């Protein structure tokens, strides 16, 4: 997941699978869940800025991602738990 190794692409699906691969390991499943969560949060923030002319700070968006991670984990995202649990308070 090193950004210096990423290939430029305009296709979200290509980016996603190149970033996460197709492994079924718990870490890969957790990373895919986190990528979906981050992408969804950024998309929602983009819509808020475009349609409501509201802007949140980067720190606030990161806090929302952390909070959403907690909700996803409590809803059963067990692989996400192993990926973010020890880092959630950072």
C-alpha positions in Angstrom: 0.0 0.0 0.0 3.0 2.3 -0.5 1.8 5.3 -2.5 5.1 5.6 -4.3 4.3 2.3 -6.0 0.8 3.4 -7.2 0.2 3.6 -10.9 -1.8 6.6 -12.1 -5.3 5.7 -13.3 -8.7 7.4 -13.9 -10.6 4.2 -13.1 -11.6 3.8 -9.4 -12.1 0.0 -9.8 -8.6 -0.4 -11.3 -7.1 1.7 -8.5 -9.0 -0.3 -5.9 -7.9 -3.7 -7.0 -4.3 -2.6 -7.7 -4.1 -1.1 -4.3 -5.8 -4.0 -2.4 -5.2 -6.9 -4.7 -7.5 -10.0 -4.6 -6.1 -11.7 -1.5 -8.6 -13.1 0.9 -6.4 -12.6 3.9 -7.9 -10.8 6.9 -5.6 -7.9 6.4 -6.6 -7.5 2.7 -10.3 -7.8 3.6 -9.8 -5.1 6.3 -7.9 -2.9 3.9 -10.7 -3.2 1.3 -13.2 -2.2 3.9 -11.1 0.8 5.0 -10.7 1.8 1.3 -14.4 1.7 0.8 -15.1 3.7 4.0 -12.5 6.4 3.1 -13.8 6.6 -0.5 -17.4 6.9 0.7 -16.5 9.6 3.3 -14.6 11.6 0.7 -17.5 11.3 -1.8 -20.0 12.5 0.8 -17.8 15.4 1.8 -17.4 16.3 -1.9 -21.1 16.4 -2.3 -21.5 18.5 0.9 -19.1 21.1 -0.5 -20.6 21.1 -4.0 -24.3 21.1 -3.1 -24.4 22.7 0.4 -21.3 24.9 0.1 -20.2 23.6 3.5 -16.5 22.7 4.1 -15.1 20.6 6.9 -11.5 20.6 8.0 -9.3 17.7 7.1 -9.0 16.8 10.8 -12.8 16.7 11.1 -13.1 14.4 8.1 -10.4 12.1 9.6 -12.3 12.0 12.9 -15.5 11.1 11.0 -13.6 8.2 9.3 -12.4 7.0 12.7 -15.9 7.2 14.1 -17.4 5.4 11.1 -14.7 2.7 11.5 -15.9 2.1 15.1 -19.5 1.8 13.9 -18.6 -0.6 11.1 -16.6 -2.7 13.6 -19.5 -2.8 16.0 -21.8 -3.8 13.1 -19.5 -6.8 12.4 -16.7 -5.7 10.1 -14.3 -8.1 11.9 -11.5 -7.7 9.4 -11.6 -4.0 9.7 -11.2 -4.4 13.5 -7.9 -6.2 13.1 -6.6 -3.4 10.8 -7.6 -0.3 12.7 -8.3 -1.2 16.3 -4.8 -0.6 17.5 -4.6 2.7 15.5 -8.0 4.1 16.1 -7.0 6.4 18.9 -4.2 8.0 16.9 
